[in-house]
């Protein structure tokens, strides 16, 4: 949803006792990132969503509470015609999430160890998350190799 919905969700998740919330960049309605035709919102909208979540997090922290905000992009696998290089777009989005102060960043759908390594180099200083899905054309790495590449959660 929009920024107002994102803020409300962060406050409600915190009130319900959640430890973290993942803010994603898909268009509504959200669907499996691996589904055909999945699309993401423009980068400026994704950044605005995350900024709203981080603002809510900061208000919660100012009152003595806490909730982690994870910035996630599905742009690596999106079918948006305006995205010329999906991997580069995913890096750019996550870098902006990092710059805004996300507690962790997550690029869904890296295809190779080389992409995973490049992602972690670009995100240095920020926690990174990896969820691997077995599918044709995607390299699967061991948990140890993921840790070597810099992932904090895999």
C-alpha positions in Angstrom: 0.0 0.0 0.0 0.9 3.7 0.2 2.9 5.4 2.8 0.0 5.9 5.2 -0.7 2.2 5.1 3.0 1.4 5.6 3.2 3.6 8.7 0.0 2.2 10.2 1.3 -1.4 9.6 4.6 -0.7 11.3 2.8 0.7 14.4 0.3 -2.2 14.5 3.0 -4.8 14.0 4.9 -3.3 16.9 1.8 -3.2 19.1 1.2 -6.8 18.3 4.7 -7.7 19.4 6.4 -8.4 16.1 10.2 -8.1 16.1 10.4 -7.0 12.4 8.5 -6.0 9.3 9.6 -6.5 5.7 8.6 -3.6 3.4 8.4 -4.8 -0.2 8.1 -3.1 -3.6 5.6 -5.1 -5.5 2.5 -3.6 -7.1 -0.8 -4.5 -5.5 -2.0 -7.2 -5.2 1.3 -8.8 -4.0 2.0 -12.2 -5.5 4.8 -14.7 -5.4 8.0 -13.1 -6.6 8.7 -16.1 -8.8 5.3 -15.9 -10.6 5.2 -14.9 -14.2 4.4 -11.2 -14.8 5.3 -10.0 -11.3 5.9 -6.3 -11.3 7.3 -3.7 -8.9 6.4 -0.1 -8.2 8.7 2.7 -9.4 11.9 3.1 -7.4 10.7 6.4 -5.9 7.6 4.7 -4.6 9.6 1.9 -3.1 11.9 4.4 -1.4 8.9 6.4 -0.1 7.4 3.2 1.4 10.6 2.4 3.2 11.1 6.0 4.4 7.6 5.9 5.9 8.4 2.6 7.7 11.7 3.9 9.0 10.0 7.1 10.3 7.4 5.0 12.2 10.3 2.8 13.5 12.1 5.9 14.7 9.0 7.1 16.5 8.6 3.8 18.2 12.3 3.8 19.3 11.9 7.4 20.6 9.2 6.0 22.9 11.4 3.1 24.2 10.2 0.4 21.8 11.8 -1.3 18.9 11.0 -3.0 15.6 13.4 -3.8 12.8 12.6 -2.6 9.3 13.8 -4.8 6.4 13.9 -3.2 2.9 13.1 -5.9 0.3 13.1 -5.6 -3.4 11.7 -8.1 -5.9 13.0 -6.0 -8.9 15.6 -8.6 -9.8 12.8 -10.8 -11.1 10.2 -8.2 -12.1 8.8 -7.9 -15.6 8.5 -4.1 -15.7 9.3 -3.1 -19.3 11.0 0.2 -18.0 13.6 -1.8 -16.1 16.5 -2.4 -18.5 18.8 -4.2 -16.1 17.0 -6.0 -13.2 20.1 -6.8 -11.2 21.4 -3.2 -11.4 17.9 -2.0 -10.4 17.8 -4.3 -7.4 21.2 -3.1 -6.3 20.1 0.6 -6.7 17.0 0.0 -4.7 18.7 -1.8 -1.9 21.5 0.8 -1.8 18.8 3.5 -1.3 17.2 1.4 1.4 20.6 1.1 3.1 21.2 4.9 2.8 17.8 5.5 4.4 18.8 3.4 7.4 17.1 0.0 6.9 18.0 -2.5 9.6 18.5 -5.1 6.9 18.1 -5.3 3.1 16.9 -8.2 1.0 17.2 -8.6 -2.8 14.9 -11.5 -3.8 16.1 -13.8 -6.6 19.9 -13.5 -7.1 20.8 -16.0 -9.8 24.5 -16.7 -9.0 27.2 -16.6 -6.4 28.7 -13.7 -8.4 25.4 -11.7 -8.0 25.3 -12.6 -4.3 28.8 -11.4 -3.8 28.3 -8.1 -5.7 25.2 -7.5 -3.7 27.0 -7.9 -0.4 29.9 -5.7 -1.5 27.4 -3.0 -2.4 25.6 -3.4 0.9 28.7 -3.4 3.1 27.9 -2.2 6.6 24.2 -3.3 6.4 22.7 -6.6 7.3 21.7 -8.7 4.3 19.2 -11.5 3.9 19.0 -14.3 1.4 16.2 -16.8 0.7 17.2 -19.3 -2.0 14.7 -21.0 -4.1 15.6 -24.0 -6.3 14.8 -23.2 -9.9 16.4 -23.7 -13.3 19.2 -21.2 -13.9 19.7 -20.3 -10.3 22.9 -21.3 -8.4 22.3 -22.7 -4.9 24.9 -22.0 -2.3 25.6 -23.7 1.1 24.9 -21.8 4.3 28.7 -21.6 4.8 29.3 -20.1 1.4 26.5 -17.6 2.0 28.1 -16.5 5.2 31.5 -16.2 3.4 29.8 -13.9 0.9 28.6 -11.7 3.8 25.0 -12.7 4.3 23.8 -12.3 7.9 20.7 -14.4 7.4 20.4 -17.2 4.8 
